[in-house]
Amino acid sequence: MPGLVDPADGSVTHAVNLGVDGARFPLADRLSRAVGGVPVHVDNDLNVAALGAAHAMGADGTDLAFLALGTGLAAGIVLGGEVRRGVTGAAGEIGHIPVDPHGPPCACGQRGCVEVYASGSALGARWPSRHGRPAPAELFEAAAAGDPDARRIKDEFASAVASAVRILQLTVDVRHVVLGGGVSALGAPLLDAVRAALDAQSRTSPFLSSLRLADRVSLAPADVPVAAVGAALVGRREELSWRS
Ligand SMILES: [Zn+2]
């Protein structure tokens, strides 16, 4: 479940893009009742995706951020093999860091949030699908074919995603930032564009260059359903804790 989730009681208080806005919604209880009393555990979707990505990477994945480019923009963070949820569950909600106080309004009630520039829906709003295929794919193809508007929008999008990567690295300094979410289906062209934007942002800053941000960005594995794997891992831990 996206948003602010309390895994202890399975409730959700804020899911900005799903209309859950402040009132505590007892999702685990409702789901459990709907499926005949089976125990239900609820966690934040990106926390479990980060766990799944960490699991897929093996020993190299104990320290990573899973940055999802989808309807919104947010990250799940694994530090030392453990998910960092935060006191209120807001750790990794970097999409709602305002970067332009005069920018467009965001669904969260602030203005100019990173999510307004770097999410899949932000990209879809600027380059709507014209041929019935996903908007990111159509945009990147038009850019590759030389369309000047498409190139500009693609570059601005890549630069906004690179800013999100930079925010994550300057906050938690993880070994890997793994790009996931719907937009990551673009594959290598997305990774190339984000790496180029990170290099461009680092060019004037020996400090930023020293962090080698472009080398530390990768794509979520296309053949592993990381969120489902992570959810299974969370469920297994939960089962073990019931038995103990
Ligand atoms: Zn926001």
Residues whose N, C-alpha, C, O or C-beta is under 5 A from the ligand:
A	BS01	ZN	G95 H96 C106 A107 C108 Q110 C113
